[in-house]
Amino acid sequence: MSSVPVKYHIIGAGIAGLQTAQLLKRKYPQAQIIVYEAAKHIGGRCFSFSDTKLAATLDNATHAVLRGNSLAAKLLGKDTKFGPAAFYSPLTGKISRKKFDFINDKALALFNLPLNKVAQGIVFKTLSKLFPFTSRQLDVWFSRGDLSSKLIEPLAQELDIRLGWKLKDFAAQDDYIYKLIFNKESIALLPQDKVISALDAHNFVKIFGGEDFAYNEIINIFYRTSMQISLPEGLDFLGLSNMQAQWLFSSPGILGITISDAENLKLSDEELALSVWKEVCALRGHQSAFLPTYRVLRHKRATIRQDSRNNALRPTNSRSKWKNMYLAGDWTMKNWPCSIEAALTSAQRIAKIL
């Protein structure tokens, strides 16, 4: 008599959940693997969408990947364009491509938190990951309205993904989860079935309990332009120091802005868009007669706050308090910076032990 096949129930269709599903599918081709996603789209915090106001395809936030993040770089593909990061400071009026210049600004982009507040374990992990700090390792790719097509859609191929399935509750006994209660229906689990939570930290705590994290906000602004905005020295992305905007990303018809650690920024959307646009005009030496059409996206819980207190709350491995549930997601990787690379690594960690 053949044994009953294992079912893998993956909650969350972000990068961690999709990568986990692909790795398990490769490892156990006969297994039934189901991915449940509460939203109407896949990708979690990484997805592209059609914006009618700007008449363009936008990413929910401009995402950047360092070439030294090997898993993310491999997922992007060998033909992906990476470029050196350059920084500008109005104090000097100069642009620098030197890798050890503007360390505090680069750290803010990496950790969404000032460097002096970041947990030491996270700093050490980042340094070890990027060592030996060659220019190639530190080259950057950024999304240009193609986040879904470059990263998410390849991960979703041939998966059983159920959109609009929001986990509301669960039932457990003797350290095993035996029922998942979704908004659509309840799923009874057999003893051999496995649950993988790829929820973000906030929703995980909301459903499964535990102490919640503090979070840091990221703000993105997208401006609709008649043509591709030319940045100094022909660059298409530029880091900024001592300015309100911290990164400029230029692509045909769209100029993207990123502001990290932004929860204390109290300006309205219009005030912020106007203030940043004036900075862009001053940087380029061009005066604009009007504020272009814009979209402000505020991500209140973009990342967990990556300080010592929150890092101590993160799991040390992928196991949960329930013997048949495992944890995926960048926040589950203690001592790792919250990133696409950490999400992909969390999926690898699960695939190895299952």
C-alpha positions in Angstrom: 0.0 0.0 0.0 1.4 3.4 -1.0 1.8 6.1 1.7 -0.5 9.1 1.6 1.4 12.0 0.0 2.3 15.0 2.0 0.6 18.3 1.4 2.4 21.6 1.8 0.3 24.6 2.7 2.2 27.8 2.2 0.6 30.9 3.6 1.7 34.0 1.7 2.7 34.5 -2.0 5.5 36.9 -1.5 9.1 36.1 -2.6 9.7 33.8 0.4 6.5 31.9 -0.1 6.9 31.5 -3.9 10.6 30.5 -3.6 9.7 27.9 -0.9 7.0 26.4 -3.1 9.4 26.2 -6.1 12.2 24.5 -4.0 9.7 22.0 -2.5 8.3 21.3 -5.9 11.7 20.6 -7.2 12.6 18.4 -4.3 9.2 16.6 -4.1 7.7 16.6 -7.6 4.7 14.4 -6.6 3.7 16.4 -3.5 0.7 18.7 -3.5 1.9 22.3 -2.8 -0.7 25.0 -2.3 0.1 28.7 -1.9 -2.6 30.9 -0.2 -2.5 34.7 -0.7 -4.8 37.2 1.0 -4.3 39.9 -1.6 -5.5 39.8 -5.2 -1.9 39.9 -6.5 1.2 37.9 -5.8 4.6 39.3 -4.7 3.8 40.6 -1.2 5.7 43.9 -1.0 7.3 43.3 -4.4 4.9 43.8 -7.3 4.1 46.0 -10.3 0.8 47.6 -11.0 -0.9 49.7 -13.7 -1.4 53.3 -12.4 -4.1 55.2 -14.1 -3.2 58.6 -12.6 0.4 58.4 -14.0 -0.6 56.3 -17.1 2.3 54.0 -16.4 3.3 50.7 -14.8 4.8 51.3 -11.4 6.4 49.1 -8.8 4.8 49.4 -5.4 8.2 50.6 -4.3 11.4 50.9 -6.2 13.5 47.9 -5.2 17.2 47.6 -5.6 19.5 44.5 -5.6 23.2 44.4 -5.0 25.1 42.1 -7.3 26.7 40.6 -4.2 23.3 39.2 -3.1 23.9 36.1 -5.2 20.5 34.5 -4.9 18.6 37.7 -5.9 21.1 38.4 -8.7 20.7 34.9 -10.1 16.9 35.2 -10.0 17.2 38.4 -12.0 19.2 36.6 -14.7 22.6 37.1 -16.3 21.5 39.7 -18.8 20.3 42.1 -16.0 22.0 45.5 -16.0 23.9 46.4 -12.9 25.7 49.7 -12.3 27.9 51.4 -9.8 26.2 53.4 -7.0 27.1 57.1 -7.1 26.3 59.7 -4.4 25.9 63.5 -4.6 26.1 65.9 -1.7 25.0 69.6 -2.0 27.7 70.5 0.5 30.4 69.7 -2.0 28.4 69.9 -5.2 30.3 66.7 -6.4 29.4 63.1 -7.2 31.5 60.3 -5.8 31.5 56.6 -7.0 34.0 55.6 -4.3 32.7 52.5 -2.5 33.7 53.7 1.0 32.3 57.2 0.6 28.9 58.1 2.1 28.8 55.0 4.3 26.1 56.3 6.5 23.8 57.1 3.5 24.4 53.6 2.0 23.7 52.0 5.4 20.4 53.9 5.7 19.4 52.4 2.3 20.5 48.9 3.3 18.9 48.9 6.8 16.1 51.5 6.6 17.7 52.8 9.9 20.7 54.9 10.7 23.8 52.9 11.1 24.4 53.7 14.7 21.0 52.2 15.6 21.4 48.9 13.6 22.0 45.7 15.6 25.7 44.6 15.4 24.8 41.1 14.2 23.0 42.6 11.2 26.0 44.8 10.4 28.4 41.9 10.6 26.2 39.6 8.5 26.0 42.3 5.8 29.8 42.9 5.8 30.4 39.1 5.5 27.9 38.8 2.7 29.4 41.6 0.6 33.1 40.8 1.4 35.6 41.4 -0.3 33.8 44.7 -1.3 34.8 44.7 -4.9 33.2 47.2 -7.2 31.3 44.3 -8.9 29.9 43.0 -5.6 28.5 46.5 -4.9 26.9 47.2 -8.3 23.2 47.8 -8.1 20.1 46.9 -10.2 16.9 48.8 -9.6 13.3 48.1 -10.7 11.8 50.1 -13.5 8.1 49.1 -13.4 9.3 45.6 -14.1 9.4 44.1 -10.6 6.7 41.6 -11.3 8.1 40.5 -14.7 11.7 40.2 -13.5 11.3 38.7 -10.1 7.8 37.6 -9.2 6.3 36.0 -12.3 9.3 33.6 -12.8 8.9 32.4 -9.2 5.1 31.8 -9.7 5.4 29.5 -12.8 3.3 26.3 -12.6 2.3 26.8 -8.9 -1.1 26.3 -7.4 -1.7 29.8 -6.1 -5.1 30.7 -4.5 -5.6 34.5 -4.4 -8.0 36.1 -2.0 -7.5 33.4 0.6 -6.9 35.3 3.9 -5.9 33.2 6.9 -8.2 34.2 9.8 -7.4 31.7 12.5 -6.1 28.1 13.1 -6.8 25.2 15.4 -4.0 23.3 17.2 -3.7 20.4 19.6 -0.7 18.6 21.2 1.8 21.0 19.4 0.3 20.3 16.0 -1.9 22.5 13.8 -4.8 20.5 12.5 -6.9 23.2 10.9 -6.3 26.4 8.9 -9.3 28.7 8.9 -9.5 31.0 5.9 -12.1 33.6 4.9 -13.2 31.2 2.1 -13.2 27.8 3.9 -11.4 25.8 6.6 -8.7 23.3 5.6 -8.3 20.2 7.7 -4.7 18.9 7.9 -3.6 15.3 8.0 -0.9 14.3 10.4 1.8 14.3 7.8 0.9 17.7 6.2 3.2 20.7 6.6 2.4 24.4 7.0 4.9 27.1 6.0 4.1 30.6 7.1 5.5 33.1 4.7 3.4 35.9 6.3 5.0 39.3 7.1 5.9 39.8 10.7 2.9 41.9 11.6 0.3 39.5 10.2 2.1 36.5 11.7 2.0 37.9 15.2 -1.6 38.9 14.6 -2.7 35.3 13.9 -0.1 33.1 15.7 0.7 35.4 18.6 4.0 36.6 20.1 5.5 40.0 20.7 5.1 42.4 17.8 8.0 44.2 16.2 8.6 47.9 15.8 8.7 49.0 12.1 10.3 51.6 9.9 8.5 53.4 7.1 9.7 53.9 3.5 8.2 56.6 1.2 8.3 56.4 -2.5 7.3 59.2 -4.9 6.8 58.7 -8.6 6.7 61.7 -11.0 5.3 61.5 -14.5 7.6 63.2 -16.9 7.4 63.8 -20.6 10.7 62.2 -21.2 13.4 60.4 -19.2 14.9 62.8 -16.7 18.6 63.2 -17.2 20.6 63.1 -14.0 24.1 64.6 -13.6 26.9 62.7 -15.5 24.3 60.7 -17.5 23.4 58.6 -14.5 20.0 56.9 -14.3 20.1 56.4 -10.5 21.8 58.6 -7.9 22.1 58.5 -4.1 21.7 61.8 -2.3 23.3 63.0 1.0 22.0 65.8 3.2 18.8 66.1 1.2 15.2 65.1 1.9 15.1 62.6 -1.1 17.7 59.9 -0.6 17.6 58.1 -4.0 16.7 59.2 -7.5 15.7 56.5 -10.1 15.2 57.7 -13.6 13.4 55.6 -16.3 11.5 56.6 -19.5 8.6 58.8 -18.4 9.0 58.1 -14.7 11.3 59.6 -12.0 11.2 57.6 -8.7 12.2 58.8 -5.3 13.0 56.8 -2.2 13.0 58.1 1.4 14.0 55.6 4.1 13.3 55.7 7.8 10.5 58.1 7.0 8.0 57.7 9.9 8.9 61.1 11.4 8.3 62.9 8.1 5.0 64.7 8.8 4.5 66.6 5.5 1.3 66.0 3.5 1.7 64.2 0.1 1.4 67.4 -1.8 3.9 69.2 0.5 6.4 66.4 0.2 6.1 66.0 -3.5 6.6 69.7 -4.1 9.6 69.9 -1.7 11.3 66.9 -3.2 10.6 68.2 -6.8 12.3 71.5 -5.9 15.4 69.5 -4.8 15.4 67.6 -8.1 15.2 70.8 -10.1 18.0 72.4 -8.0 20.2 69.4 -8.5 19.7 69.4 -12.3 20.0 73.2 -12.5 16.6 73.4 -14.2 13.6 75.4 -13.0 10.2 73.9 -13.5 7.1 76.0 -14.1 4.8 73.3 -12.5 4.7 70.2 -10.3 4.3 67.2 -12.6 1.7 64.5 -11.9 2.9 62.4 -9.0 2.0 59.5 -6.8 3.2 59.2 -3.1 3.3 55.6 -1.7 3.8 55.3 2.1 4.9 51.9 3.4 4.3 52.1 7.1 5.7 48.7 7.9 8.2 48.4 5.1 10.7 46.6 7.3 10.9 45.6 10.9 13.1 48.0 12.8 16.5 46.4 12.6 17.9 47.4 16.0 19.0 45.1 18.8 15.6 44.9 20.5 13.8 43.7 17.3 16.7 41.5 16.1 16.5 39.7 19.4 12.8 38.9 18.7 13.5 37.2 15.4 13.6 33.4 15.2 16.9 31.6 15.3 15.8 29.0 12.8 12.8 28.1 10.6 10.9 26.0 13.2 7.9 27.3 15.0 6.3 26.3 18.3 4.1 23.9 16.3 5.8 20.8 15.1 4.3 20.9 11.6 4.7 24.6 10.9 7.8 26.3 9.6 8.7 30.0 9.1 9.8 31.9 6.0 10.3 35.5 5.2 13.1 38.1 5.6 12.1 38.9 9.2 12.6 35.3 10.2 16.3 35.5 9.4 18.0 36.7 12.6 21.1 38.9 12.0 20.2 39.3 8.3 19.2 42.7 6.9 15.6 42.6 5.7 15.9 42.2 1.9 15.0 40.1 -1.1 18.2 38.0 -0.4 17.1 37.2 3.1 13.6 36.1 1.9 15.1 33.8 -0.7 17.6 32.4 1.9 14.8 31.7 4.3 13.1 29.5 1.7 16.3 27.6 1.1 16.6 27.0 4.8 13.2 25.4 4.9 13.8 23.3 1.8 16.9 21.8 3.4 15.3 20.6 6.6 11.9 19.3 5.1 
